[in-house]
Amino acid sequence: MDDRARYETVKSRLRAMGEGTAQQVHDAMMDPNPYSVREVESTLDEMVLSEAGEFERVGDSYLWKKSYRFRMGTE
């Protein structure tokens, strides 16, 4: 799988989850999964840098800043 496809897959999974650790994002991806948790974490770190308006990292968790769409009733 090329880097762009991995980037889009990881991005899609984090958006679907709203937030999660690299391991959780990795585990939520469809099998077969041709890359490691470390590659997923690197991709998530790249997303945080290149798309800072949409994604952030807090501790071990990566957050999609627009995750409020999935958390109805919480502040």
Secondary structure as the mmCIF struct_conf table of DSSP 4:
data_model
#
loop_
_struct_conf.conf_type_id
_struct_conf.id
_struct_conf.beg_label_comp_id
_struct_conf.beg_label_asym_id
_struct_conf.beg_label_seq_id
_struct_conf.end_label_comp_id
_struct_conf.end_label_asym_id
_struct_conf.end_label_seq_id
HELX_RH_AL_P HELX_RH_AL_P1 ASP A 3 MET A 17
BEND BEND1 GLY A 18 GLY A 18
STRN STRN1 GLU A 19 THR A 21
HELX_RH_AL_P HELX_RH_AL_P2 ALA A 22 ALA A 28
BEND BEND2 MET A 29 MET A 29
HELX_LH_PP_P HELX_LH_PP_P1 MET A 30 MET A 30
BEND BEND3 ASP A 31 PRO A 32
BEND BEND4 TYR A 35 TYR A 35
HELX_RH_AL_P HELX_RH_AL_P3 VAL A 37 SER A 50
TURN_TY1_P TURN_TY1_P1 GLU A 51 GLU A 54
STRN STRN2 PHE A 55 VAL A 58
TURN_TY1_P TURN_TY1_P2 GLY A 59 ASP A 60
STRN STRN3 SER A 61 TRP A 64
TURN_TY1_P TURN_TY1_P3 LYS A 65 LYS A 66
HELX_RH_3T_P HELX_RH_3T_P1 SER A 67 PHE A 70
TURN_TY1_P TURN_TY1_P4 MET A 72 GLY A 73
#
